[in-house]
Structures are given as C-alpha cells and as structure tokens.
Amino acid sequence: MHGIGVDVGGTSIKAVRLDSTGEVIATSRAATPRADPTAERTVAVVADLVAGLGSAGATGGAVADAVRAVGLVVPGIVDESSGRSVFAGNLGWRDLPLRDLLAEACDLPVVFGHDVRAGGLAEARLGAARGRRSALFVPVGTGIAAALVLDGRPLAGRGHAGELGHVVVDEDGEQCVCGRRGCVETLASAAALARRYSARAGEPVTGAVEVVARMEAGDQLAREVWHEGVAALARGLDAATTLLDPEIIVLGGGLARAGSRLADDVRAGLADRLTFQPVPEVTTAQLGDEAGGLGAALLALDRWGPDVTGSAAYPVPVT
C-alpha cells in the first residue's frame, strides 16, 4: 500500500510517493502557477504530479494500483474537516474546496491538511523527533509557525493552532503584519534578521544566512541582530514550553541552515529563562523542505489504518 503526498508552496509544488514502511518510492516537483485565485491550474498541476507518481515503476499496472490515497497540504488558514483553503495570502486563495477539486481531478480519496502540521508529523514519525511522544516543530523562514505533535498526531485546534510567530514578546516593538506589535516574527524570522541588519548596516544582504556568515566572520552588528532574534525566539518558546512541555523542539525552515548554531543558542536562551520547567532538547530538522510532502503522504497512508510507526491513525476527514 502506497500513499502520495503533495505540498503546495508559494513557489513550488513538491510531491512524494511513500510506502507503508516509510520508504520513499519516488518524488516529483513543479512550479506553482502564478495568479491562480481559483486554483484551477494548480489542481491540474497537482493531478499531473499524482498521475506521474502513481505510475512510477509500474509493471502491468500492479504498482500503480497500490496507491490508495493522496494527501494534500497547503499554507495559510485551512479547514481540515471541510477540505477547504480558508485563506492563503501568498497564493491568493480564499475559501476554496481544494480537497474536493483534487479528488475529482485524480479519482482518488484525498486527505487535506496544513503544511506546517504535516511537516511536524513527518519530523515526529520519520525525522528528528522520531520516537518522542511530544514534539514541537518550528519552521523559521519568512515567517514563524509551529506544530505540536502528541503521540503521532498534530494538534489542529480549530484550525489556528501553532501561530508561535504571533506571540507578542515586545509590546513596544515593530508593527507586525497581523496588526499587533512586537510579535516573535518581527524579530526572529529569517526575513526579520535580514531586514533589520540591512536597515542598521545601510546595505542590503541576501538573507539571514548571510547575516550568520557575517557574524561568524566577526561582524559585531550581525552578532547583535542575531542575538536579538534568538532572544525573541527563546521568549516565544519559553511560553510554549511552559504551556505544552514538549520533549523536543525541532527547528526547521530556511534559518535551520545555520545548523547547530541556531539550536545551541535557542537551547541556551531557554535554559536561561526556564526555572522549574524541564528544558526540552532542541535540534534542527532532518527532512528539510521535503517534510511537508512526506507528512502529506503519511496522512494519505493513515486514511487506511495505523501509521508507519504503529500508533493510532490521525483522523483527518477525506472525500
């Protein structure tokens, strides 16, 4: 039995075919169509990827028949129960029935979910948090989000769980896109690090990774911007740890390319703040930008029973 997972991002669509042991059978990618507010062209691209992966390695149709469901995950605000993309700002989507549209296009059951929660699911079952009962997955990129995974199941709440980037850590701080001031995201996201360094230095940088490189080369301004960002992230994770007590925090996203430096500094920041609370392990993600697609494939496999780690299935409605 195989499942296909598809992760639709702002610039690319990543798809993967996974068997019930967690082995990757095949992968595929395509560019995300631009200016596609109805998602008609996006669904067509996804259906083509699914068809290609469904026939990958097939001999006489036997392998293709093993694909039993498709997992589809997208960014923004999602309603997993109805299979709708409520709002995805970077894709221009509002209230689209993506689960039903894809099910009709590819004639397979479709499980619908959120990209960050799917990434957390993959890291919990196949990646850096494998074997842990509770894990907090925190991708740090243009923005900051989080996914709490308990006993192999991501917590969705009412669809808005995990907005770590919008925890306020400085009430007098910079205006955030959400309308509040001083959110974690305004200080600690990869975009914020690059923006704040460029503003202070009076010269642009290509991104947060360049800020890290300058810091490691002895740039004092880069060091200050980095430590301000890490301190803000640690304050947000302090609140999350106090409330949720995760065994492990897995840092992903573009900033995870800073490697052990990010994990070490965040761990130290947490240790300085926490008192009675146990300090969780802090590490970087193992699955990179494949996590969302792998998590989507796990959702597809869960449609039919226990997941690859043997725990209870994640009950996401399908069509």
Summary of the structure (lengths in Angstrom):
residues: 319
radius of gyration: 19.7
end to end distance: 18.5
largest distance: 64.9
contacts: 1183
relative contact order: 0.17
helix: 39%
strand: 24%
